[in-house]
Structures are given as structure tokens and as C-alpha cells.
Amino acid sequence: MTNFKPPFLLQNTHTQTILNSVKLRLPIVKHRSRGMLKASTPHILDCGDGIRLMGYYSGHGDRKTDLCILIHGWEGSSDSLYLLSAAGFLWNKGFDIFRLNLRDHGQTHHLNRDLFHSCRIDEVVGAVKQIQNCFEHNRLLLGGFSLGGNFAMRVAVRAPEAGICLERVVAICPVLFPPSTMDAMETGPAVYHHYFIKKWRRSLAVKQKAFPEIKELHRIPRFKSIREMTDYFVRNLTEYPDLNTYLNGYAITGNTLADLESPSTIITSCDDPLIPVKDIKNLAASKNLQIEITPYGGHCGYLQDLRLTSWVDKRMAELFQYP
């Protein structure tokens, strides 16, 4: 159990989860991350098989240093507040940063015809390898939040075979067992279900505009729940035969992490409203996996004071700096 204890006013799980991404925090985060943002340049990556992903590189000029790749969560982007906060903090500590957009995130819907889904791990492995090969660095580091943390852990498992040399991986509140997360979204406070279904509908509408020939997208607005939407999406727009097969396809529980070779840390909270902490016990034991569980933090929150600074940004920097 890691000792993260915010002030009383920030101890509520929903306060942590929601405040971390509200627009109120945007000017604060942008100010703290201004150096990283000024240094950002866009790059489109060839991930193999004609697939292109896009992200932003922020370097420190000619000085070669450690390079940290950061991956956002579902329906987030390289500009999500939690990602900008972490990227800015790490850049200020001397790390070069690459903020990677997953397919169909961050206004990249036009780059690939086929739609994003959470089992598309090969292209993310391809993106990480491209970043490794294209940008000079000392050590290569990988971090992710929520679904991005899930992707980061799966990349870590595949890294040796792909020729990727990852020095360390840190996953913040990663999706562990997707069926549990689906249940949590449906049975928990309606604000989360409403938030994600609204953002997903908006994203699919952008995709439909870019590729109007994908007729199956026309029926998406009729569904009222994420489970119904996902079930229709899986059966009609992916290679998976049913919802359970798809959800289990990107779980990191069971033996998924058994062969992990890169030193990795998962940070999660007991009060996460979307990722049930009980699923931690179902991760495969590995000498290269460290798990830190906090009593507070919500989902990717970890705001440590009323100035809305992030404890987890500091913790990531510590893990990346001191192996």
C-alpha cells in the first residue's frame, strides 16, 4: 500500500476522478507544461501494414537524454489533461517526451479506414518501435493511463520479440479485466457512463464523416448503453465473434504478464470507480512487476493539494529516474 493521502476535500473518489480532467485545470496544466508544449512537433508513424498513428515529440534540442512515450486512455488523446500534466512534469525533469495517439483518437480518424478497438496491440507495438528507431535517446521508457496503461503493459510483454528495448514501464490505473470495467461503468454513478458514451458517439460520428462508406456506423446512435453499443460494434465492425471474446482479448489478468521482461510498475487505487482493485489479485506473478496500491486517488486522479498538482506525475518521474 503506497502512502498517498490527499487533503480531506480531495479524498472523495469522484472528486479525484472528475477534477483531474475538468477544464478548470486546463490553464494550470498548460502553464506548468508550457516548455514541453512549445517544443512539441507532430509526427506520423508508419506502424506496419499501412497503418499510421500520430503523436507529438518534445525534445531538448541536441542533448540526448531519456525518452518517455506516454499513452492516453480510451476516448482521450495526446492533449488530455492528465497526459499533458505528466508530460510537462517529466519534460521539466529532463526527459524527452513522445505523446502517442491511439488510432481514431486526437483528431486522427482520417489516417486509417478501419476503426479503433482495444485489441489492436500490434500497431501500438509498431509505433513504439518506430519511436525507438526515429528519435535518439539514452533509455526508452513507457507510461500509460487507464486503457493506455493496459496497452503499455501489453507492449512490454511483446517488446523483446519486437526488438524494443524498454528500460521501464509505468501503468497508471490500467484496465485489468475489461468485463469488470464494463460492469463498473454500467452499475456505478451514471456520470461516467454518460461521459464515455457521449465521447464514443462523437468519435464514431467523426469516423463516419471521414469514411461514409462504413454503413454499419449508421445504427450506432440508437443504442442507449455502452454494453449494447460495444456488442453491436464487436459483431459488425471487428473480427471478434462476440462481446466476451473481445473483452477478454485485451485483459492483462491471467497469464498475460507472466513473461514480462521489462521492469514494470502498476499504480492503482482502492477507490477507483472504473477499475475494480479486486482484479489485481488475478495478475500473474512476475519478478519484473511491482504493484503499488493507494487508498485514495480515484481513476487516474491523484491530485495531492488544492493547487491541483498531481502526485502520480512525481511518482512516475521517481520510477523513471531511479530504476
Secondary structure, DSSP 8 states (H G I E B T S, - for coil): -------GGG-SHHHHHHHTTSGGGHHHHHHHTHHHHHTEEEEEEE-STT-EEEEEEE--TT----EEEEE--TT--TT-HHHHHHHHHHHHTT-EEEEE--TT-SS-GGG-SS---TT-HHHHHHHHHHHHHHS--SSEEEEEETHHHHHHHHHHHHHHHHT---SEEEEES----HHHHHHHHHHS-HHHHHHHHHHHHHHHHHHHHH-TT-GGGGGGGG--SHHHHHHHHHHHHSS-SSHHHHHHHT---BTTTTT--S-EEEEEETT-SSS-GGGGGGB---TTEEEEEESS-TTTT-B-STT--BHHHHHHHHHHH--
